[in-house]
Amino acid sequence: MRNLLARNLGRSASANGIKRMSDAQVSQRLPDVDLALAVQSNLAVMRTLDKMIARLQRAVLTRVKLRPEFKQLLTVSGIGQILGLTVILETATAGRFDKVGNYASLLRSQGQLPSDSGA
């Protein structure tokens, strides 16, 4: 959507700015009906997904609790409650790892932590 708007308006818009746009604002900025419909459709899908993700997260937070041995996970930048709970559910017990590095390797292999190479 950002590229479509930039190409047709000659200026870029922030992702948050686009998310806040109403259908009327999209139509106003993009007089081509087909382009406006494309952006409006994408925004509708994004808003629906945002609502469903929030609903799923609320359900998870009511059903799964962070165990004491995993509380330190929340001190890692980028790991919040949902990702921390995901790690708990996938790990079972942290005690099965001989070293912290083995645990970090598992998380990287599952795409939950960036690799040391930055990839």
C-alpha positions as CSV (number, residue, x, y, z in Angstrom):
1,M,0.0,0.0,0.0
2,R,2.8,2.4,0.8
3,N,4.3,1.9,-2.6
4,L,1.0,2.3,-4.4
5,L,0.3,5.5,-2.6
6,A,3.8,6.8,-3.1
7,R,3.7,6.0,-6.9
8,N,0.3,7.7,-7.3
9,L,0.6,10.6,-5.0
10,G,4.3,11.4,-5.5
11,R,5.0,11.3,-1.8
12,S,5.4,8.6,0.8
13,A,3.1,8.0,3.7
14,S,3.9,6.3,7.0
15,A,2.5,2.9,7.7
16,N,0.6,4.3,10.8
17,G,-0.8,7.1,8.7
18,I,-2.1,4.7,6.1
19,K,-3.7,2.5,8.8
20,R,-5.5,5.5,10.2
21,M,-7.0,6.5,6.8
22,S,-10.8,6.1,6.4
23,D,-12.3,4.8,3.2
24,A,-13.4,8.4,2.4
25,Q,-9.8,9.7,2.8
26,V,-8.5,6.9,0.6
27,S,-11.0,7.8,-2.1
28,Q,-10.2,11.5,-1.8
29,R,-6.5,10.9,-2.1
30,L,-6.8,8.3,-4.9
31,P,-9.4,9.5,-7.4
32,D,-8.8,6.3,-9.5
33,V,-11.6,4.1,-8.3
34,D,-9.7,0.9,-8.8
35,L,-6.6,2.0,-6.9
36,A,-8.8,3.3,-4.1
37,L,-10.6,0.0,-3.9
38,A,-7.3,-1.9,-3.7
39,V,-6.1,0.2,-0.8
40,Q,-9.5,0.1,1.0
41,S,-9.6,-3.7,0.6
42,N,-6.1,-4.1,2.0
43,L,-7.0,-1.8,4.9
44,A,-10.1,-3.9,5.6
45,V,-8.1,-7.1,5.7
46,M,-5.4,-5.5,8.0
47,R,-8.1,-4.2,10.4
48,T,-9.8,-7.6,10.5
49,L,-6.5,-9.4,11.2
50,D,-5.6,-6.9,13.9
51,K,-8.9,-7.6,15.6
52,M,-8.5,-11.4,15.4
53,I,-4.8,-11.2,16.6
54,A,-5.9,-9.2,19.6
55,R,-8.7,-11.7,20.3
56,L,-6.3,-14.6,20.1
57,Q,-3.8,-12.9,22.4
58,R,-6.5,-12.2,25.0
59,A,-7.5,-15.8,24.9
60,V,-3.9,-17.0,25.3
61,L,-3.3,-14.7,28.2
62,T,-6.3,-16.0,30.1
63,R,-5.3,-19.7,29.5
64,V,-1.5,-19.8,29.8
65,K,0.6,-18.4,32.6
66,L,4.3,-17.5,32.5
67,R,6.1,-19.9,34.8
68,P,8.7,-18.5,37.2
69,E,11.7,-20.0,35.5
70,F,10.8,-18.1,32.3
71,K,10.2,-14.7,33.8
72,Q,13.7,-13.6,32.7
73,L,12.6,-14.0,29.1
74,L,10.6,-10.8,29.5
75,T,13.8,-8.8,30.1
76,V,15.0,-9.6,26.6
77,S,14.3,-6.7,24.2
78,G,11.5,-7.7,21.8
79,I,10.1,-10.5,23.9
80,G,6.8,-9.7,25.4
81,Q,4.2,-11.8,27.1
82,I,2.9,-13.5,24.0
83,L,6.3,-14.4,22.6
84,G,7.4,-15.4,26.1
85,L,4.4,-17.8,26.4
86,T,5.1,-19.2,22.9
87,V,8.7,-20.0,24.0
88,I,7.3,-21.7,27.1
89,L,4.9,-23.8,25.2
90,E,7.5,-24.9,22.6
91,T,10.3,-25.5,25.2
92,A,8.5,-27.5,27.9
93,T,11.3,-27.1,30.4
94,A,14.4,-24.9,30.2
95,G,16.3,-27.4,32.3
96,R,16.7,-29.7,29.3
97,F,19.4,-27.4,27.9
98,D,22.9,-27.8,29.2
99,K,23.9,-24.2,28.4
100,V,22.2,-20.9,27.6
101,G,23.7,-21.0,24.1
102,N,21.9,-24.3,23.3
103,Y,18.6,-22.7,24.3
104,A,19.4,-19.6,22.2
105,S,20.2,-21.8,19.2
106,L,16.9,-23.5,19.5
107,L,15.1,-20.2,19.5
108,R,17.0,-18.9,16.5
109,S,16.3,-22.1,14.6
110,Q,12.6,-21.5,15.2
111,G,12.8,-17.9,14.0
112,Q,12.2,-16.4,17.4
113,L,15.5,-14.7,17.9
114,P,17.8,-13.1,15.4
115,S,20.9,-15.1,14.5
116,D,24.3,-13.9,15.5
117,S,25.1,-13.1,11.8
118,G,22.2,-10.7,11.7
119,A,20.3,-12.8,9.2
